[in-house]
């Protein structure tokens, strides 16, 4: 009987120890997600460049972050918009992506520093290994199947709107057909080493704003998301 009781106690202790380890690992994962302040969306909204405007894009960031375990609520999509309005419509001032995302610093889902501040963010060569999704996974890029290195930004390399007078933000992120959008390459890769093809935030224009055309050129309508201060 004593041997049976002793064995039972040892078994209970072992189970308790395993359970404690599992809880500790889960807690570590939750803490990492809670501290995350940057990610690439693991999925786009699925409607091409129609993100529901900046508000809809921000909501998409927030929903994915929450699902990943983040407790932050101040998520902002790294997107610029151009001046809008016209005859009989109120004028809308352009928006620079760099002004939407706070002051930094920003960390990925593994706790690795992405950038200390806005100037640091726009002066360094970011890598595929650093720019992870909210799940802490690398996003597929050039050489992967499928290639999804085109990330929507509507911005120049300094994170400002493109003052070209064209529709380069998919009608300020409300079009899933006409127009185009500037995209960046999160993996820093392109058809050649020219920085215009390797920039993380300003590589080339999309064919159009349709989901099919975004996919055809190596994208999926994904976004960069930052937790603003």
C-alpha positions as CSV (number, residue, x, y, z in Angstrom):
1,X,0.0,0.0,0.0
2,X,2.8,2.4,0.9
3,X,4.5,1.7,-2.4
4,X,1.2,2.4,-4.2
5,X,0.7,5.7,-2.4
6,X,4.3,6.7,-3.1
7,X,4.0,5.9,-6.8
8,X,0.8,7.9,-7.0
9,X,2.4,10.9,-5.3
10,X,5.3,10.7,-7.7
11,X,3.0,10.5,-10.7
12,X,1.0,13.5,-9.4
13,X,4.2,15.4,-8.9
14,X,5.4,14.6,-12.4
15,X,2.0,15.6,-13.9
16,X,2.1,18.8,-11.9
17,X,5.6,19.5,-13.1
18,X,4.7,19.0,-16.7
19,X,1.6,21.1,-16.3
20,X,3.6,23.9,-14.7
21,X,6.1,23.7,-17.6
22,X,3.3,24.0,-20.2
23,X,1.8,26.9,-18.4
24,X,5.2,28.6,-18.3
25,X,5.7,28.1,-22.0
26,X,2.2,29.4,-22.7
27,X,2.8,32.4,-20.5
28,X,6.1,33.1,-22.4
29,X,4.2,33.0,-25.7
30,X,1.5,35.4,-24.4
31,X,4.1,37.8,-23.1
32,X,6.0,37.8,-26.4
33,X,2.7,38.6,-28.3
34,X,1.8,41.2,-25.7
35,X,5.1,43.0,-26.3
36,X,4.9,42.8,-30.1
37,X,4.6,46.2,-31.7
38,X,5.2,45.4,-35.4
39,X,4.2,42.7,-37.8
40,X,3.3,41.9,-41.4
41,X,-0.3,40.7,-41.6
42,X,-0.4,37.0,-42.2
43,X,-3.3,37.5,-44.6
44,X,-4.7,40.4,-46.6
45,X,-8.4,41.4,-46.4
46,X,-9.0,39.5,-49.6
47,X,-10.5,42.4,-51.6
48,X,-7.5,43.7,-53.4
49,X,-6.7,47.3,-52.6
50,X,-10.1,47.9,-51.0
51,X,-9.2,47.9,-47.3
52,X,-12.1,50.0,-46.1
53,X,-9.8,53.1,-46.1
54,X,-7.3,53.7,-43.3
55,X,-9.9,52.9,-40.7
56,X,-10.6,49.4,-42.2
57,X,-6.8,48.8,-42.6
58,X,-6.2,49.7,-38.9
59,X,-9.0,47.4,-37.8
60,X,-7.5,44.5,-39.8
61,X,-4.2,45.0,-38.0
62,X,-6.0,45.2,-34.6
63,X,-8.0,42.0,-35.3
64,X,-5.0,39.9,-36.3
65,X,-2.9,41.2,-33.4
66,X,-5.7,40.4,-30.9
67,X,-6.1,36.9,-32.4
68,X,-2.3,36.4,-31.9
69,X,-2.5,37.3,-28.2
70,X,-1.6,41.0,-28.2
71,X,-3.3,43.3,-25.7
72,X,-2.4,46.4,-27.6
73,X,-5.3,48.3,-29.2
74,X,-3.6,51.2,-30.9
75,X,-2.6,49.4,-34.1
76,X,-1.9,51.4,-37.3
77,X,-1.4,50.2,-40.8
78,X,1.6,51.6,-42.6
79,X,-0.2,53.3,-45.4
80,X,-0.2,56.7,-47.0
81,X,-3.1,58.4,-48.8
82,X,-3.2,61.2,-51.4
83,X,-5.2,64.4,-51.4
84,X,-8.8,63.8,-52.3
85,X,-12.0,65.8,-52.9
86,X,-13.3,67.7,-55.8
87,X,-16.1,69.8,-57.1
88,X,-18.8,69.8,-54.4
89,X,-16.8,67.5,-52.1
90,X,-14.7,68.5,-49.1
91,X,-11.0,68.6,-49.6
92,X,-9.0,65.8,-47.8
93,X,-5.4,66.3,-47.0
94,X,-2.8,63.6,-47.8
95,X,-1.5,61.4,-45.1
96,X,2.1,60.1,-44.7
97,X,2.5,56.5,-43.4
98,X,5.4,57.6,-41.3
99,X,3.2,60.0,-39.3
100,X,0.7,57.2,-38.4
101,X,2.8,54.7,-36.6
102,X,4.0,56.5,-33.4
103,X,7.6,57.1,-32.3
104,X,8.9,53.6,-31.7
105,X,10.7,51.5,-30.7
106,X,9.1,48.6,-32.4
107,X,9.6,44.9,-31.8
108,X,8.5,41.8,-33.8
109,X,6.6,38.9,-32.4
110,X,9.8,37.3,-31.2
111,X,10.9,40.4,-29.3
112,X,13.5,41.4,-31.8
113,X,14.1,45.1,-32.4
114,X,12.8,46.2,-35.8
115,X,13.7,49.9,-35.4
116,X,14.3,52.4,-32.6
117,X,12.3,55.3,-34.1
118,X,10.9,56.7,-37.4
119,X,14.2,57.9,-38.8
120,X,15.9,54.6,-37.9
121,X,13.1,52.7,-39.6
122,X,13.5,54.6,-42.9
123,X,17.3,54.5,-42.9
124,X,18.1,50.8,-42.5
125,X,17.8,47.8,-44.7
126,X,15.2,45.6,-43.1
127,X,15.2,41.8,-43.7
128,X,12.8,39.0,-44.3
129,X,14.1,37.3,-41.1
130,X,13.2,40.4,-39.0
131,X,9.9,41.3,-40.6
132,X,7.7,38.6,-39.2
133,X,3.9,38.0,-39.2
134,X,1.8,38.4,-36.1
135,X,2.3,34.7,-35.6
136,X,6.0,35.0,-35.4
137,X,6.6,33.4,-38.7
138,X,8.5,34.6,-41.8
139,X,6.3,35.8,-44.6
140,X,6.9,34.0,-47.9
141,X,9.0,35.9,-50.4
142,X,10.9,35.6,-53.6
143,X,11.9,31.9,-54.1
144,X,9.0,30.7,-52.0
145,X,5.7,29.3,-53.2
146,X,3.7,31.4,-53.3
147,X,5.8,34.6,-53.5
148,X,4.0,37.2,-51.4
149,X,6.7,39.9,-50.9
150,X,4.6,42.8,-52.2
151,X,3.3,44.7,-49.2
152,X,0.9,47.6,-49.7
153,X,2.2,51.0,-48.6
154,X,1.3,53.8,-51.1
155,X,4.5,55.5,-50.0
156,X,7.9,56.6,-51.1
157,X,11.0,55.3,-49.5
158,X,10.8,58.0,-46.7
159,X,7.3,56.9,-45.8
160,X,5.5,59.8,-47.4
161,X,2.7,59.9,-49.9
162,X,3.6,59.9,-53.5
163,X,3.0,63.4,-54.9
164,X,2.6,62.3,-58.5
165,X,-1.0,63.2,-59.0
166,X,-2.0,59.7,-59.9
167,X,-4.1,57.1,-58.2
168,X,-1.3,55.3,-56.5
169,X,-3.2,54.3,-53.3
170,X,-6.1,52.4,-54.8
171,X,-8.3,55.4,-54.3
172,X,-7.1,55.8,-50.8
173,X,-7.6,52.1,-50.1
174,X,-11.2,51.8,-51.3
175,X,-10.7,50.3,-54.8
176,X,-10.6,46.7,-55.7
177,X,-10.3,47.4,-59.4
178,X,-9.1,50.6,-61.0
179,X,-6.0,52.4,-59.9
180,X,-2.6,51.2,-58.6
181,X,-0.7,51.1,-55.4
182,X,2.9,51.4,-54.5
183,X,4.2,48.3,-52.8
184,X,7.4,47.4,-50.9
185,X,9.4,44.1,-50.9
186,X,9.6,42.9,-47.3
187,X,12.4,40.4,-48.3
188,X,14.6,43.1,-49.9
189,X,14.6,41.1,-53.2
190,X,13.8,42.1,-56.7
191,X,14.7,41.3,-60.3
192,X,18.0,43.1,-59.7
193,X,19.9,44.9,-57.0
194,X,18.5,48.3,-57.8
195,X,17.1,49.7,-54.6
196,X,13.9,50.7,-56.4
197,X,13.1,47.0,-56.5
198,X,14.5,46.0,-53.1
199,X,13.1,48.7,-50.8
200,X,10.9,47.3,-48.0
201,X,8.4,50.1,-48.4
202,X,8.7,51.5,-52.0
203,X,9.6,49.0,-54.7
204,X,7.1,49.3,-57.6
205,X,3.5,50.0,-58.6
206,X,0.9,47.2,-58.7
207,X,-0.8,46.3,-62.0
208,X,-4.1,47.4,-60.6
209,X,-6.0,47.2,-57.4
210,X,-7.8,43.9,-58.0
211,X,-6.9,40.9,-55.8
212,X,-6.0,38.9,-58.9
213,X,-3.5,41.5,-60.0
214,X,-2.0,41.8,-56.6
215,X,-1.4,38.1,-56.5
216,X,-0.1,37.9,-60.1
217,X,2.8,40.2,-59.3
218,X,3.8,38.6,-56.0
219,X,1.5,39.8,-53.3
220,X,-1.7,39.1,-51.4
221,X,-2.8,42.6,-50.2
222,X,-0.8,42.3,-47.0
223,X,0.1,45.2,-44.8
224,X,2.8,46.4,-42.3
225,X,1.2,47.1,-38.9
226,X,2.7,49.1,-36.1
227,X,1.6,49.8,-32.6
228,X,1.5,53.6,-32.2
229,X,2.6,55.2,-28.9
